[in-house]
Amino acid sequence: MLGLIFAAPLILLLVLFTLSNPQSVNLALWPTDLLLETPLSVAVLAASAVFFVLGGVVVGIGSLTLRRRARRAESRVRALESEVQALKQRPATPVLRTIEG
């Protein structure tokens, strides 16, 4: 629900942007003779989508090391918990004290 509250104004802005910019623009790729005529809104939204996806990829790659550290820490915690359980189940051995004097 909270995501919808934040997404609704952004979606409204995107729709208003698309409706406000119907004029066509020519997009060219320099080393080739490729020429694409498209509405301005489509060109801007497509570029935004491409960079949004690229940003997500960069963040995902950056979080790989954190995920690996978290997995290692979880496995270490599990190993230590099992060691604690094993020590708790082991019978207590009496300690003999000698009296010095």
MARROLO-273472 format. One line per 5 residues: their letters; for each residue x, y, z of C-alpha. Coordinates in nm, 4 decimals. Each point is the difference from the previous one (the first is absolute). Layout:
<pts>
a = X:Y:Z  ...
</pts>
This chain:
<pts>
mlgli = 0.0000:0.0000:0.0000  0.2833:0.2389:0.0868  0.1679:-0.0763:-0.3324  -0.3191:0.0938:-0.1822  -0.0122:0.3326:0.1840
faapl = 0.3474:0.0847:-0.1286  -0.0468:-0.1511:-0.3465  -0.3332:0.1664:-0.0836  0.1371:0.3575:-0.0264  0.2930:-0.1218:-0.2088
illlv = -0.2291:-0.1890:-0.2358  -0.2216:0.3074:-0.0266  0.3032:0.2132:-0.0887  0.1075:-0.2504:-0.2662  -0.3457:-0.0012:-0.1574
lftls = -0.0140:0.3810:0.0019  0.3488:0.0166:-0.1519  -0.0966:-0.2423:-0.2752  -0.3176:0.1906:-0.0848  0.1784:0.3378:0.0069
npqsv = 0.2808:-0.0935:-0.2424  -0.1478:-0.1540:-0.3160  0.2444:0.1699:-0.2424  0.2368:-0.2240:-0.1924  0.3769:0.0009:0.0286
nlalw = 0.2638:-0.1633:-0.2166  0.2445:-0.2258:0.1790  0.3218:-0.0884:-0.1812  0.2838:-0.2317:0.0875  0.3234:0.1721:-0.1049
ptdll = 0.2190:-0.2623:-0.1674  -0.2962:-0.1414:-0.1913  -0.2668:0.1495:-0.2191  -0.2688:-0.1255:0.2351  -0.2717:0.2612:0.0438
letpl = -0.3038:-0.0558:0.2171  -0.2956:0.2359:0.0181  -0.1936:-0.0340:0.3225  -0.2098:0.2160:0.2320  0.2077:0.1924:0.2538
svavl = -0.1765:-0.1600:0.2932  0.0753:-0.3512:-0.1241  0.3675:0.0866:-0.0496  0.0359:0.1471:0.3497  -0.1932:-0.2812:0.1677
aasav = 0.2007:-0.2662:-0.1857  0.3297:0.1639:0.1001  -0.1230:0.0246:0.3593  -0.0967:-0.3677:0.0003  0.3397:-0.1046:-0.1367
ffvlg = 0.1880:0.1968:0.2651  -0.2361:-0.1249:0.2724  0.0827:-0.3587:-0.0943  0.3727:0.0781:-0.0188  -0.0180:0.1568:0.3470
gvvvg = -0.1697:-0.3114:0.1325  0.2744:-0.2173:-0.1474  0.2715:0.2154:0.1607  -0.1713:-0.0150:0.3395  -0.0518:-0.3764:-0.0348
igslt = 0.3644:-0.0590:-0.0800  0.1053:0.2214:0.2890  -0.2131:-0.1950:0.2453  0.1442:-0.3379:-0.0984  0.2907:0.0359:0.2438
lrrra = -0.2366:0.0938:0.2829  -0.2207:-0.2995:-0.0721  0.3016:-0.2312:-0.0024  0.1171:0.1388:0.3371  -0.3513:-0.0432:0.1434
rraes = -0.0155:-0.3634:-0.1161  0.3389:-0.0722:0.1562  -0.1032:0.1652:0.3263  -0.3240:-0.1997:0.0105  0.1829:-0.3270:-0.0541
rvral = 0.2493:0.0939:0.2725  -0.2862:0.0787:0.2393  -0.1623:-0.3364:-0.0760  0.3307:-0.1780:0.0680  0.0480:0.1836:0.3290
esevq = -0.3586:-0.0704:0.1073  0.0442:-0.3712:-0.0659  0.3263:0.0073:0.1946  -0.1761:0.1667:0.2940  -0.2743:-0.2639:-0.0094
alkqr = 0.2609:-0.2755:-0.0025  0.1747:0.1534:0.2990  -0.3297:0.0325:0.1890  -0.0818:-0.3677:-0.0579  0.3404:-0.1183:0.1183
patpv = -0.0050:-0.1191:0.3614  0.1729:0.2257:0.2457  0.3279:-0.1367:0.1279  0.0819:0.0650:0.3653  0.3001:0.2156:0.0666
lrtie = 0.2332:-0.1264:0.2697  0.1581:0.2658:0.2115  0.3070:-0.0523:0.2031  0.0474:0.1792:0.3241  0.3344:0.1596:0.0265
g = 0.1229:0.0853:0.3348
</pts>
